[in-house]
């Protein structure tokens, strides 16, 4: 398979996964530092959607920081 097709397939799969799994609130542009979530044991989440997004399992083809 050529690289262009692989990249296109990856993008399409990623978009489809995000549409199903990413809370709508997390798809909006960040407007303040509260929108940034670095996690950690004592993190105070700004919203339930933020917590869900950080804790939701990601596909094996992605990496988290």
N, C-alpha and C positions, 0 to 999 in steps of 0.2 A: 504494500500500500504506500502511496507516495505521501510525503510529509504534509502537503496542503490538505489532502483528504483527512489525514489523521488529526490535524489541527481543527479542521472544520467539524469533524465528528466529536472531538473533545468539547468544543465550544457549544455545540448543539446539546450534548448530554449534560453539560454543566448548566446551561440555561434551563433545560427541562427540570433538572433536580432543584434548582433554586426556585422556580415557579411553584413547585410542590412543597418545599421545605422551609423556605425563608419567610418568617412572619412579615406581613405587609409593612408594619411599622419600621422594620429594619431595612427596608428598601428605599427609604427616604434619605435625602442628603443630610449629613450631620450639620447641626446648627450651633452646637455648643460643646464644651468639653464633656458634659454629662452624656453625650451621645457615644463617646469613646469608651470601650470596655476592654480592660486588660486582664480581667479575671483575678484570680488569687483566692486564697482561703477566706478572707474577710471582706471580699468585694461587696459593695452595696450597689445592687443593680438599679438603674433608673426606671426600668419597667419590666413587666413580666415577659414581654417579647424579647428584650435584651438577654434575660436569663435563659429563656428557651433557646435562643439562637446560639449562645455560647455553649450550652450543655448538649444540644442536639448532635448526635453522631454525624460525622461527615463521611462522604464516600472515600474509599481507600485510595482513590486517584488524586486526592488533594492533600495539602499539608497545612497544618495550623502552626502559627508562630509559637 
